[in-house]
Amino acid sequence: MPPDSLTPAPHAADQDMVSRDTAASLLWSRYRDAAAPAPLVWNDIIATLLGHRSIRSFLPTPLRPGTLDLLVAAAQSAATSSNLQAWSVVAVEDPTRRSRLSKLAGSQKHVAEAPLFLVWLADLARLADIATSEGVEIEGIHYLELLLVGIIDAALAAQNAVVALESLGLGAVYIGAIRNNLEAVAAELALPPLVMPVFGLCVGHPDPAVATDIKPRLPQEVMLHRETYAADSKLDALARYNAALSSFQREHNLAVEGWTGKVTERVRSPASLSGRHRLGQALRNLGFQLR
């Protein structure tokens, strides 16, 4: 069972006890595992990170003016490989365009309902334009390494934005399904060649009438390797995680499915990739040579 939560005490002397209680509660929620780490150090940033949960129900309330600019500033504060800053983001607020993007992303209603939909891009077009303007041939732009740089840059930037928006009381959910129809998304956003939509992000005020919770993650003993990779399968830890996730799903009236079974289905065949099995061809159609 999770630790009992405490009402924040008015006295500074009690605040450390409150923080420890909050930390223990969040760590239990994140792992639901007796082997979860103990909270030895703590602050509000860590609390925000561990309290992350996906939000799929939003109020129609628009974001306060200046919020988008602040989120982009947070995103631009993320690390970027060699300072290439090989990413861009398209902010979609128009309801009609959000509706079209929703259909392209598996008809997920929250894409249409969230007041802001951000499409994060690996952007090599800017790098190519700069080099071309300098009279330099751009053979290097066509190698997989630079596309990987753009994808990583976009992911780091987006996660910075998510931490920032959650610290402001907003909610978000990533939308990988925009890769189901990559060329159509690129056309909808008028993307030039050498720009790849990596994922979307719904942003808005969470609907308080729809309960959300922290989904448990794999035990650290599965994820954390010390010095060298430990290749054993960790069957006991995976069994504990299957049980923890199934318990979470039952509590929230979700379909109960074992995590290991879900993973097996996802990697079984191209059909399980929802159209993303042709991602390589789609990228070539968007101008990437992928050498």
C-alpha positions in Angstrom: 0.0 0.0 0.0 1.2 3.6 -0.6 2.5 5.6 2.4 -0.1 7.8 4.0 0.0 11.3 2.8 0.5 14.1 5.2 -1.1 17.6 5.2 1.7 20.1 4.8 2.7 21.5 8.2 2.7 25.2 8.8 6.0 25.1 10.8 9.4 24.9 9.0 10.5 22.2 11.4 7.9 19.9 10.1 8.5 20.6 6.4 11.3 18.0 6.0 8.9 15.3 7.3 6.3 16.4 4.7 8.9 16.3 1.9 10.0 12.8 2.9 6.4 11.6 3.0 5.7 13.2 -0.4 8.8 11.6 -1.8 8.0 8.1 -0.5 4.4 8.4 -1.9 5.5 9.4 -5.3 8.2 6.8 -5.5 5.7 4.1 -4.5 3.3 5.3 -7.2 6.0 5.2 -9.8 7.1 1.7 -9.0 4.5 0.0 -6.8 7.4 -2.2 -5.7 8.9 -2.9 -2.3 12.4 -2.7 -4.0 11.8 1.0 -5.0 14.6 3.3 -4.0 14.3 5.3 -0.8 14.1 9.1 -1.0 17.4 10.3 0.3 17.4 13.8 -1.3 14.4 15.7 -2.5 13.2 19.0 -4.1 10.2 20.4 -6.0 11.8 19.7 -9.4 12.1 16.0 -8.6 8.6 16.0 -7.3 7.4 17.4 -10.6 9.3 14.8 -12.6 8.1 11.8 -10.5 4.5 13.1 -10.6 4.3 13.0 -14.4 1.3 11.4 -15.8 -0.3 11.5 -19.3 -3.3 13.8 -19.7 -5.9 13.0 -22.3 -8.8 15.1 -21.2 -8.5 18.9 -21.3 -10.6 21.9 -20.5 -11.3 24.2 -23.4 -9.6 27.1 -21.6 -6.9 28.6 -23.7 -3.4 29.0 -22.3 -2.4 32.3 -20.7 -0.7 34.7 -23.1 3.0 34.2 -23.2 2.9 30.6 -22.0 3.9 29.2 -25.4 6.9 31.5 -25.6 8.0 30.4 -22.1 7.7 26.8 -23.1 9.8 27.3 -26.1 12.4 29.1 -24.0 12.5 26.1 -21.7 12.8 23.8 -24.7 15.7 25.8 -26.1 17.4 25.5 -22.8 17.8 21.7 -23.3 21.2 20.3 -24.5 21.7 20.2 -28.3 24.4 18.2 -30.1 27.3 20.5 -31.2 24.9 23.4 -30.7 23.4 22.6 -34.1 19.9 23.1 -32.7 18.5 20.8 -35.4 14.9 21.0 -34.3 11.8 23.1 -34.7 8.3 23.0 -33.4 5.0 23.9 -35.0 2.3 25.2 -32.6 -1.2 24.3 -33.9 -4.0 26.2 -32.2 -6.5 26.3 -35.1 -9.3 23.8 -34.2 -9.8 22.8 -37.9 -6.2 21.9 -38.3 -6.1 20.1 -35.0 -9.1 18.1 -36.1 -7.3 17.1 -39.4 -4.2 16.1 -37.4 -6.3 14.1 -35.0 -7.6 12.0 -37.9 -4.0 11.5 -39.2 -2.9 10.4 -35.7 -5.4 7.5 -35.3 -8.4 9.8 -34.5 -7.2 10.5 -31.0 -9.8 12.9 -29.7 -7.4 14.8 -27.4 -5.4 16.0 -30.4 -8.5 17.9 -31.5 -9.6 18.9 -28.0 -6.4 20.2 -26.5 -6.1 24.0 -27.0 -2.5 23.6 -28.1 -0.9 20.9 -30.2 2.8 21.0 -30.7 4.5 19.1 -33.5 8.2 18.6 -32.8 10.4 18.3 -35.8 13.9 17.1 -36.6 14.9 20.0 -38.8 17.8 19.6 -41.2 16.3 22.0 -43.7 17.7 25.0 -41.8 21.2 23.4 -41.7 21.0 22.7 -45.4 19.9 26.2 -46.2 22.7 27.8 -44.2 25.4 25.6 -45.9 23.9 26.2 -49.3 23.9 30.0 -48.7 27.6 29.7 -47.9 28.2 28.0 -51.3 29.0 24.6 -49.6 27.9 21.3 -51.0 25.8 19.4 -48.4 26.6 15.7 -48.9 26.9 15.2 -45.1 23.3 16.3 -44.5 22.1 13.0 -46.1 23.8 10.7 -43.6 21.7 9.0 -40.9 23.8 10.6 -38.1 22.4 14.1 -38.7 18.8 12.9 -38.7 19.5 11.1 -35.5 20.9 14.3 -34.1 17.7 16.2 -35.0 15.5 13.5 -33.5 17.5 13.5 -30.2 17.5 17.3 -30.1 13.7 17.4 -30.6 13.1 14.9 -27.9 15.3 16.7 -25.4 13.7 20.0 -26.2 10.1 18.6 -25.9 10.8 17.0 -22.5 12.2 20.2 -21.2 8.9 21.9 -22.3 6.9 19.1 -20.6 8.6 19.6 -17.3 8.1 23.3 -17.5 4.4 23.1 -18.4 3.7 20.6 -15.6 5.4 22.9 -13.1 2.8 25.5 -14.2 -0.1 23.1 -13.5 -0.7 22.3 -17.1 -0.8 18.7 -18.6 0.4 17.0 -21.7 0.5 13.8 -23.6 2.9 12.7 -26.3 1.5 11.6 -29.7 3.7 9.2 -31.6 0.9 8.4 -34.0 1.7 11.4 -36.1 4.3 9.0 -37.7 1.5 6.8 -38.9 1.0 9.2 -41.8 4.2 11.1 -42.0 3.9 12.5 -45.5 0.3 13.7 -44.8 1.3 15.4 -41.6 4.2 17.1 -43.4 1.8 18.3 -46.1 -0.7 19.6 -43.5 2.1 21.6 -41.8 3.7 22.8 -45.1 7.1 21.3 -44.2 10.0 21.7 -46.6 12.2 18.7 -47.5 14.6 17.4 -44.9 12.1 18.1 -42.0 10.7 15.1 -40.1 7.7 15.2 -37.7 9.0 13.2 -34.8 6.0 13.3 -32.4 3.2 15.6 -31.3 2.3 16.9 -27.9 -1.1 17.9 -26.6 -1.0 20.7 -24.1 -3.7 22.2 -21.9 -5.4 22.5 -18.6 -6.3 19.0 -17.3 -10.0 18.4 -16.8 -10.4 17.9 -13.1 -13.5 15.7 -13.6 -11.3 13.0 -15.2 -9.1 11.2 -12.7 -5.5 10.5 -13.7 -2.8 8.6 -11.9 0.9 7.9 -12.1 1.5 4.8 -14.2 4.1 2.4 -12.7 7.4 1.8 -14.5 9.7 -1.2 -14.7 11.8 -1.9 -11.5 15.2 -0.2 -11.6 16.9 -3.5 -11.5 15.7 -4.1 -15.0 16.7 -0.7 -16.3 19.9 0.1 -14.4 23.1 -1.6 -15.5 26.3 -0.9 -13.5 29.7 -0.8 -15.4 28.6 -3.4 -18.0 25.3 -4.6 -19.5 23.7 -7.4 -17.5 22.1 -9.7 -20.0 20.0 -11.8 -17.7 16.3 -11.6 -18.3 15.2 -10.5 -14.8 12.2 -12.7 -14.9 11.2 -12.2 -11.3 11.4 -8.4 -11.6 9.3 -8.5 -14.9 6.7 -10.7 -13.1 6.5 -8.1 -10.3 6.0 -5.4 -12.9 3.3 -7.3 -14.7 1.4 -7.7 -11.4 1.9 -4.0 -10.5 0.7 -2.8 -13.9 -2.3 -5.1 -13.9 -3.3 -3.8 -10.5 -3.1 -0.2 -11.8 -5.2 -1.1 -14.8 -7.9 -2.8 -12.7 -8.0 0.2 -10.3 -8.7 2.5 -13.3 -11.1 0.2 -15.2 -8.6 -0.3 -18.0 -8.2 -3.4 -20.0 -5.9 -5.7 -18.1 -2.9 -6.8 -20.2 0.5 -8.0 -19.1 3.3 -5.7 -20.0 5.5 -8.5 -21.4 2.6 -9.7 -23.6 2.0 -6.2 -24.9 5.7 -5.9 -25.8 5.6 -9.2 -27.6 2.6 -8.1 -29.7 4.2 -4.8 -30.6 7.4 -6.5 -32.0 5.7 -9.5 -33.5 5.0 -8.2 -37.1 4.9 -5.0 -39.2 1.2 -4.9 -38.9 1.5 -3.9 -35.2 3.4 -0.7 -36.1 0.2 1.1 -37.3 1.7 2.2 -40.7 5.1 3.0 -39.3 6.6 0.0 -40.9 7.1 2.2 -44.0 8.9 4.9 -42.1 12.1 4.5 -44.1 10.2 5.1 -47.4 8.3 8.0 -45.9 11.5 9.7 -44.9 13.0 9.3 -48.4 9.8 10.9 -49.7 10.5 13.8 -47.4 14.0 14.3 -48.9 16.1 12.2 -46.5 18.6 9.9 -48.3 19.5 8.0 -45.1 23.0 7.0 -46.2 
